[in-house]
Amino acid sequence: MSLTFGFYEDAARTMPLASLAIKGGTATRIWVGTDGTAQAQAASGGSITLTANAVLPGVPASAIHLATSLSALASASASVDLGQVVSGMQALWLLVDQSALADGEYSNVSLVTNPIYEG
């Protein structure tokens, strides 16, 4: 069985996120979750953690902030706790800290979770 958990440009899951480009200093919202018929859970039994990784030089993960709300974004780190169970879609906010980087658009960032399963 394949996972329905994924990243999307919209909450209705009509536009899968093909790539992620973040502009320095600009909050970006994407959506993460399942199709609603299944529940994603961490294989460890704990929380699902989403982490930003830099896949090429230029963007250190420490310069990226992830949060589930816009208000929490400024004090967020490069990892965010999505909870023990994800069913349906939830907003995810991303921000590149401009004080750490030059202005520009960064596309060398990937988002990864700890091992998950759906049931």
N, C-alpha and C positions, 0 to 999 in steps of 0.2 A: 504494500500500500504506500503510495507517495504522500508526502506531507502537503497540506494545503497552506501551512504557515508560510508567509512571504511578505515582501515589501511592495507597496503600491503608491502611486501618485495621488490616489483618491480613496475615500472611505468605502465607495461602492465596489471596489476591486475591479474596475473596468480598465485600468491602466497600470499594468505591472511596471515596477521600477526597473528599467533596463540599465540605467547607470545613475550614478550619484555625483552631482557637481554642486559644490557648496561655494558660495561667494563669501569672502572674508568679511566679517562684521554683519552679515545679513542672516537673520533667523530663517531657517527653511523647515517646512513641515512636510513630512511624509506619513504614510500609514503602514502599520505592521499588524499582522494577526492571521487568523484562520478564516475559512469560508463560513464559519458559524455552525457547521454540522459536526465539527470535531473540536476537541479541546487539546491545545498544546501544553505539555508539561515538561519540566526538566527531568532528564533521565536520573539525576541524582536524588530527586524528590524535593529539592529546594526550589528556589526561585529561578525563573528564566532571566538570564543576564545578557544584555545586548552591549557589545563593546565595539568602539571604532578603532580600526587599525589603519595605519598608513602602509600602502603597498609599494610605494615608490618614494624616493627622497623628496623632501619639501614640506611635508605636513607631519609634524610630530603628533602622536595621539594625544599628548598632554594639551595641545592647542584646541582640541575638539571638545565641545560640550554637548551632551545628549540628555534630554529630559522628556517626560510625558506631558508636561505643560509648559506653556510659554513663560509663565511667571517663575518657574523653577530653573529656567535655562541659564541664567547668569551665574548661579552658584553651582551648576552641575559639573560633573567630570566626564571622562571619555567612556564611562560605563553607566548603564541605567538598569534598574531592576524593573522587570515587567510584571512581576508577581508570580505566584506558584502555578496559576492556570491562565492561559490566554484563549478566549473563545470569542470570535468576532474580531473586529478591527479596533485599534486604538491609535491615537495620534502620537507621533514621535517628532520632537523638535531637535534640530541640529544647529550648531553655531560654531564657526571657526573664530577663535580669539585673535583679533587683529593685532593686539599688542605683541603677540608672539611671531607674527608673520607679516609679510608685505601684502598690500592690497592685491587682490586678484581672485581668480576662480580656480578652485582646487578640485580635481577629479580623481586623485590618487588615494581615495579613502574607501575602505570597505567596512561593512558592518557584519559582525559575526555573533552568534549566540553560543552558549554552552550547549552540549548535546541535549536534544529534545526529542520527544515522541508525541504522537497524537493518539488519543483514545476516545 
